[in-house]
Amino acid sequence: MKIALAVAGAERQGDPRMIEPWLYPALTATAVLTGFVDAIAGGGGLIMLPALLYAGLPPHVVLGTNKVQSACGTAVAAWNYRRKGLVDIRPNLTTVAVVFAGATIGAMVISRVDAGALRLVVPLLLMSVALYTILSPRMEDHASDPHLSPRGYAPVGGAIGFYDGFFGPGTGQFFVASLVGLRGLGLTRATGLTKLFNVTSNIASVIVFAAGGKILWLLGLCMAAGAMLGGWLGSHSAARFGARLIRPLLVSASLALTARLVWGWFAG
């Protein structure tokens, strides 16, 4: 997720390779919390990106390094959801491919296009997700009649994948809300499938950022270890407690991201 774009002026400039040793365990521990939150409701970037900026990394390195830990944590969460029978991969392979393509294009475009306009639009979308989560009777664990088939959903998934590669905040929330509303999935299954799509878009972004030399691999892999632990704990908790855990966290994450983006916009 790329809320760092909204607070780019807050970073301390310097050589990104010169990271104080104590920051490695500190950021790894932070990644445990990030992975836990991401595995349930998304929005972990709200925690990790400001921490990376505080470490003194420039924004483009923050985005690339964050994607490494995010991809690893989300991969563990997706695997755990699948192991518990909550994710069926084969019917969704078309969407996986389209999400990958969309995220790749989005990550390539972000280096050339100003994402400022999205900082006005995304808070409104996230508020809509929060209201939909609160008010919709569909946001429970029982399935409902689908409006789109798995293949019919692929263009929607591709658009969200492009958004994740291009900007990022709220990607998980958008996947969950659209899977519930359009595919008719129960909330827990929608959350599990969201992790499959999220890890796909994250891997695409990692490839693009790595090609541009915008990843600190040692730091990213240390954080990945923490994110994987957090992803396992979060997905296990979500699979066990279902909608009664996911729904309030989804609302909280959506509102927190909204507040953070709005504050970032007015703070310049």
Order of alpha helices (4+ residues) and beta strands (2+ residues): alpha-alpha-alpha-alpha-alpha-alpha-alpha-alpha-alpha-alpha
